[in-house]
């Protein structure tokens, strides 16, 4: 506690040296500190947000969830649907002055496709990438891949950011790269990076935005700021006071119990997200007890959404129970396969545990203590699972350390491994069976949890092959039903994020679904 208080005081002291940031500098407290800089390797949202500062994408999703060209100027598809040709727009240049070329795009897509759920499926349909000239390349397929443009415009984990070829080829996607050279709207000042304290980005003076108005993550990325500083303050109370006093300009993730104060504070604006997030519980298929399908099914019966939502959010304006795996109010929203599940059926859960021969193995559950919006998931899961007969141990740590543990340790809990954890996905990550990371069931190549199920992969392939809205809906329902039978994960309801800024900060009329800093101004 003493060390924590000293750190908080030090953070405020550093801010107080310049009480009000200059007109061209934005000081913001993001939802987490940054420890990993590679958004292809890491699934952490803070690393993804860092990625949007530095790197650009071939396509991007607008505020209507439609994919639009970004680095691409024009493209065409051959009559047989197997050859796609893309031409880059003029003026694309990396931070080190090198032009962005077709070879850079190809190398970046190859690395991205190793880690991403959609990229992995695209790789299976791929015959070759082909550089036509410096600005034109082709994706040549062995078989049609319907959501190709959607894959290239994937807005969240894992985003197909375009890197320099040398950097993309230098590091396998399953190992972290230290590359920070991009062609995006900001440049990372690595020499000013102080882990646990701040990151600094400056305007890229050579960046040429598209001519269209900004919309969501698409359109013209017009930078109005000279400098953006991500300042890390771990204590929510200290964050709140820093915003109200003007020592910071923006708070990306507001604690819901602070809303009554912020909504009355002078000089502060509170903004709610227009897109939802989904809480979820993920289990480790490799180790007992969740290597047993009946034990995983017991979890799906034992958990109940309301308790998670009330504990994590509390304010009913900003949450809703929702069993739809692909989120409520979306084209693929459905309750298929969800009958009787996630309703706290303790009796059914105990029955399944008895049938499974559960031997009381400890469920080791990491908990991120420094990420307010998800830190209550572990205690609630513990309480609900213990009612059903599980033995649960919550293991607190900071979020970034937890992410590293989840991604790298496949061992038993006694060896530093883990059993299950709660977290959250933004809606843009889970709109369909191909893009949803937790549905990937390719064993060791899957995301942390490592589900292994050939039938799931066949069902996801059927969704790719579906060529009408009705067929896609039926395929998505089949995926959702099977996912809950094998229990890739358990949806725990939806919530809407809230952020706050000083009144002199200009933001988009419709906030982008991911925190970005182009289009943001300071009066």
C-alpha positions, 0 to 999 in steps of 0.5 A: 500500500505504501508503495502504491501511495508513493507511486500515485503521489509521484504521478500527480507531482509529475503532472503538477509541474505543468498544471494545465497542458499546452494548447497543442498537447493532450494528456490522457489517462488510458484504461491501462499501462502499456508494456507490450508494443506489438499489436500483432503479438499481443491481444491487449486493447491498450496495445491495439490502441497504441497500434492505431497511433503508429500504423495505418491499415489497407481498409478501415471500418466506418461508423456504420460498420461498413469497410472502406479503403484506407491505404488502398486507392482502388481495387478490383476482383477477377471474374472468377473471384480468385484474384484481387488486385489492390493499388496503394494511394499516393503519399504513403511514407513510413516514419523513417522516410521510406515509401510504403510498397507492395512488399511491405503490405505482403510481409505485413499480411503474412505475419498478421495472418499467423495470429488473427482468426480471420487471417488464419482462415484467409491463409488456408484459402490463399494461393499466393501474394504477388507484387505487381509493382511498387504500389500494386499487389494481388491476393490470389486465392485457391478458393473463394473467400467471401469476407476478404475485404472485411478481413483486411479492414478488421478493426480490432484484435488482431488489426492488420496494420502495415509494417515495413517489410524488414520489421514484419519479416524479422520476427515470428508473430508468436514472438514480440517485435520491438518495431515502432516504425509505421506510416500512421498519423503519429510517431512514437517517442521511444526515447521518452517512454517511461514504462509505468509512467507515460508514453509520448506520441507526436504528430507525423508531419508527413502523414497525408489523410484521405480526403473523405471526412473521418467516420469511425476508424475510416476516412481522413485521419486529420491530426490537430494536436502536436503531442499526445501523452498517455500518463499512467495513474493507477488509482481511480480516485487520483485519476478523477481528481486529476481530470477535474483539476485540469491536470489531465485532459481526458480519462478513457475509462471512467469508473461507474461509481464516479459518474455522479461526481463527473456529471456535476463537475464544472469543465468536464464532459461525459461521453458514452460509447455507441457500441457495446462490449461483451464480458466473457469467461474463458477456460483452459482446455489443456489442463484439469479441470477444464480439459473435461467437456462436462466440467466446462458445461457445468460452468455454462450452467453455473454462471449467471449474467446479472451478478457480473453486470451489477458488480462490474457496472452497476448503473443500468443505463450502461449494461444489459443481459445478452446471451447473443454470442455475436452481440445483441442488436447486430445482424447475427444476434441469436439465442440459438443453443443458449436455452437454460444456460448462464442462468445460475442453475447450480443443480445442473452444474453439480450433476455435470461435475458428478458425471465428469468425476471432478476431483476438486482440482483448483480453478486458478483464476487470474484477476487484473486489479488495475483494470476497474471495468473487469476486475470484479469478474473473478470474484463474482465467478468464484462465488458462483462456481463455488456454489456449484462445487468448484474449488476456486482460487483468485490470483490478483495481479496487474493486467499486463502481467496477467496478459503475459501469463495467459499467452505464454504459460500453458502449464498446470496452476502449480507451474504458474499456469491458469484455469480460467479468467474473465475479460471483455471484448469490444463488439467490433471483435465479435460480430461474426464466427470468423472474426471472433477470436475465442471461437478459433479452435485450432488447438495450439494455434488458437488464442489463450485457452487453446480449444481444439475442435475440428467440427467448430472449424468446419462450421466456421468454414461453412459461414465463410462459404455462405453467400446470402444473409439467410445462409450466413444467419443459419451458419452463425446459429450453428456455430453458436450452438456448437460453441456452447456445447463444447464451451469455447467460452461463456458470454456474460452480458454487455456493457457500454463504456464511458469516458470523460474529457475537459470541456475544451476538448473537441471530439467527433460527434459520433465517437469512434468505437476505438479510442483514437486521437485524430480528429481530436482538438483542444481549444 
